[in-house]
Amino acid sequence: MDIDGKALAGRIKRDLAKRVKEGIARSGREPQLAVILVGDDPSSVSYVAGKAKACVEVGIRNTTIRLPESITQDELIAEIERLNADPAVDGILVQLPLPRHIRKRQTLAHLDHRKDVDGFHPLNVAAMWQKLPCVEACTPRGIITMLLDNGIRIEGRHAVVVGRSSLVGYPVSKMLLDRNATVTVAHSHTPDLGAITRQADILVVAIGQPHLIKGDMVKEGCVVVDVGISRDPETGKYVGDVDYAEVAPKASYITPVPGGVGPMTIASLMQNTVDCYLDHIDPRTDDDRDIYTQGF
Ligand code: GUN
């Protein structure tokens, strides 16, 4: 059965729109997400447009700041610091990838972690690994939300994550572990990938190789989450890392591409932005969020 990420994302955004209205009534100001786009990579332009559209649906003011490819690291950091200091900005997202001359990690570390809606700041990553309150990375949050919404049990199941990127594979493996799955992380150096993936009750594939996972690499009844999204050069259509035609008949649940994980990443970004906004207008005093911010 397909997991309809688009429909779930729609429900989440409608719920968020209500929470935004209540927030505005309480605080007198709307949430704002600032998106920094460096250069004009067509995929990034299209992703940023998708994020702006979602903001309209939820009632978040979106400011997209387009900067030239030639921008220096210092200029980019100055822009981030300007947004950090702007009290009307609740969330800041730096669209990746950045040009090669910009040091990504150093740049992201300049974000105010309370406005880091991507969950990429080292404090948010560290907090996630310590089970402290944090902003979770969007795609992993979206994956967990999809599993929970479909009543898919995580506890006690063998989850196999293919890919160990800092954006998806690495954080989602930790989030599955926190929900008591037994987690195996496979990657480009794993010999006999099929022998590992065939053990999966839940298989998350985020490696960026179109149609890597074939029908004979999954077991009957497996839950398959396909994070990959590549454009087929012949047909121009989007395809995932999973060979859907072969795998879907064996899977109990599978996320299609497009319409699966993609819309959920954006819905999670909206959740993170609204969470940051609500924290911003109404700072929490009853959690240990301050513990990990002290001393930094
Ligand atoms: N580029 C591809 N995916 C992402 C993402 O989740 N966040 C950002 N900022 N850039 C991306």
Boltz pocket constraint, residues with backbone or C-beta under 6 A from the ligand:
constraints:
  - pocket:
      binder: B
      contacts: [[A, 93], [A, 94], [A, 95], [A, 96], [A, 97], [A, 118], [A, 138], [A, 139], [A, 167], [A, 265]]
      max_distance: 6.0
